[in-house]
C-alpha cells in the first residue's frame, strides 16, 4: 500500500489555517492502524494534536487539528509504515510539507445526507431479488440473513446491531463508517471485484458494485450519526 495523494500537496503555500489534511491511499486503510503513532502532523519538533477519520469509501484518512494552525508557518505530515491496509499490506514512511497563509477558508462541513436518501438506495438495490425488501417496498417476513432493509425497519435493523458474519463490528456504527460492516460489505476489492478483506460471503448487492456516489452517500450518513 502506498500514498496516492496528499492534500495539501507537497510544498503548498498559503494553506488556510483551518485546513483539514487528507491522505489518500492506494488501498483501503485499516482503521485499527491509524492514529497518533502512525500518522503525525508536526511543526519543527512539536506534534500537533488532531482527530483522525478513516474514510474507507474513498480510501482516505483525514487529520483535523484540534485548533487553528499558526499563520505563516511550515508543517509536516508524516505517514509511517505502521499504517496498513485491510489486507495487511504496509508501505514506507514518508512525509510532505506545506506552509500556512494568514487566513481561514471558513468552509462549512456539508450536512449529512438524510436517511431518506439512503433508504432510496436500499429500495433500488436490495429489493430486486427479494433478499432484504419485498419488490413492493414492503417488509419481508423472513429477510435474507435476518436483515430487513424496508423503510419501516431498516434503521433499527442496522444501527448498533452486531453483524452476524463479523460480530466484532456493528452493521452501522454511528459516526464511524470505517468500522461499520454494512459499508465494508458494499465496497469492492477492485473496481468491479469481489468483497474486501475482513468480510465474509459475497460483496453486496450481487452483481456490479453500487456507484461510488451511492457508497459515499451511505458512508456520509453513517459518519453524520446515522440519524433517523
N, C-alpha and C positions, 0 to 999 in steps of 0.2 A: 504494500500500500504506500502511496506517495501523496504529497500535497499537490493538488491540481490547480489551485487558485488561491490567492491571498487578497483580502480586502481589509485595510488599504494595501495597495500594491507596493512592491519594493521601491524605496526612495520617494514615495509620495510626500508632497509638501502641502502646507495649508490645510491639513486634515482637521475637520471640525472637532472641537474639544468634547463633544458629546458622542463621538463616533463609537459604533459597535464593531468589533473586529470579527471578521468571518473567514474561516479557513475551510476550504472545500477539498475533500479527499477523492481519491480515485475509487474508493470502495466505501461500504457502509461502516462508519466508525462505531466501535463498541462503547456504549456509554459508561460501562464499568471501568474503562481505561482512560477516561477523560476527566481532567480536573487539575487542581493546583500542582501536583507533582509532575504532570506530563505536558501541560501547556501553560506558558508563562507570558505575562506582559511586564516588561521591566523598563526602567529608565536609569541608566548608569548601573549602580549596584542595588537599586531599590526595586522590589517587586510590588506591583500594584494588586490589591485585592479585586477580584472580579467574580461574576457569576457566569456559569457555563450552561449552554443549552445545546444538546445534540439534536440535529435536525436530519434524521435518517432519510426523510423523503427527498432531500437534495444532497445527501452525503456530506453534510457540513456541520461545523461546530461554531457557535457564536460565543464570543467572550465580551461581556459587558462590564466595564469598570464600575466600581461602587460609587464613584463620583465623577465629576468632570475632570478631564485631563488638563494639565497645565498648558498655558499658551506658549507657543514658540519653543517647544521642547522636543527632543528626539526620544523615540520609544522603539523598543524591540519586541517583536512577537516571536516566541520560540516554541516549536513543536518538537518534543523529544521522541526517541524511539520506543517510549513506553506506550504510546498511542497505538492501539491495534484495531484491526477490522473485526467484524463479527466472525469472519472466517479464521481469525487468529494470526493474520499476517501483520507485520510491522514494517515501518520504514526507517529512514535515517533521521537523526536530529538535525534540524535546520531552522533558520530564522529569517525574518525580514524586518527592515527598519523603515520608519516613517517619521515625519515631523509635523507637529500640530501648527495650526494658524492661531488666529486671535478670536475666532467666533464659533458659535454653536450652529448646528444645522437646524435645530428645533423641529425636526421631522417627527411627527406623531406616529406612534405604533398603530398599524391598522387594526380595526376592530376584528375580533374573531368571528368567523362565519357562524350563522345561526344553525341550530340543529336541523331546521327545515331544509337547509341546503344540503346537509349531509344525508338526511333521510331521502332526498330526491335521488341521490347516487345509489343508496341501498335499493330503492324501489326499481330503479332502472337496471341494476346489475345483479340483484340477488333473488329476483322473482321468476326469472325465465325458466329455470328447471325445478321450481317449487322446492328449493332447498331450505331457504330461510324465510320466505314470504310467499304467500299464495299469489298467483298471477293477477288476481283481482285487487291485490293490495291488502287483503285481509290476513289475519294471523293464522298460522298453521297449528293444528293440534299437536303435531309431533315434528317440529323442525329438525333439520339435519344437525347432528351433534348437540341437540338441545338448545341451539342458539336461534332465537326468534328475532328477526330484524324488521318486523312490521312496525308501523308508526306508533302503535299503542304500547309496544313492548320493548322496542329496540334499546332505548337508553338504559332502562332498568336491567336489561339483559347484558349490557356491556360494561357500565361504569363500576369500577372496583370489584368486578366479578373475576375470580381466578380463571385462567384458561384451563380447559380440560386437557390440552396437549402439553402445556408447559406451566405447571401450577405455580411456579415462582413469579410469573408475570400475570398481571391483570389484563383482561381483554382491552380495557381502556383505563389507563392511569391518568386522571386529570392533571393537567399542567406538564405532562411528561410523555409525549408521543413516542419518544425513543424506547421507552420501556413498556409500551402498550402492544400487546400481542396482536391485536387487530391490525395495526399498521404494519407490523412485520409480516403478517400473512398476505398483505396486499402487495408488498414490494417485490419486484422481480430481481433475481440474481443477475440477470443481464437484461438488455432492452426487451427481449421477448422470451426470457427464460423462466426457469422454474423457481422454487422457493429459495429464500436466502438462508444462510446457515443459522442454526438455532431454532428453526421452525420444523414442525413435523407435518407429514402429509403433503398434499399439493398446495401450490400457491392459489389464492382466491382472488376473484372468482375464476372458475375454469375458463380456459381459452386465453385470448390475449389479455395482457395486464390492463388495468384501468389506465386511462390517460393520466399523464403526470399532473395536470392541473387538478384532477379529482382527488388524487392521492394527497396533494398538497392541501386541498381544502379539508380533508378529513384530519390531517395532521394539525392544521391550524385550529380546528375546532377543539381537538384534544388539548393542545398547548394553551388554548384560551380558557381552559377549565371544564370542557365538555358540558357546557351549560344546557339546560332544557330549551 
